[in-house]
Amino acid sequence: MNERVKQLREALGLSQEALGARVGVTRGSISRLESGTNNVTPAMVISLCREFNVNEEWLRTGAGEMKVKSPSDTMDQLKKEFNLDDFSYK
């Protein structure tokens, strides 16, 4: 799970300090999580999933997609797939 925290941070383009600030911990805490010195706590899992719309199963096990699809993501995909203009989309 520690490596997936790093993967998430890098995918988001955030520094350890910026990621930590978003979930209420220090850069050092994120560094220790990523290196495996500290384990990811259940509270940290919840914070990461909530703040960044992360798939909890992916964070815990590596299974599935990193991000949870939101309704707007699905609608944007349908808009593109069916070549809808803004009028047809709304």
Number of C-alpha atoms within 10 A of each C-alpha: 17 19 14 17 21 20 15 18 20 13 10 11 11 14 14 19 15 16 24 19 13 14 18 12 15 15 16 12 17 25 18 14 20 21 14 13 11 13 13 19 10 9 10 14 17 13 16 21 20 13 11 17 14 20 20 20 13 17 24 15 10 14 11 12 13 20 15 15 12 10 9 9 11 11 13 13 12 13 16 12 9 9 11 13 10 8 6 8 13 8
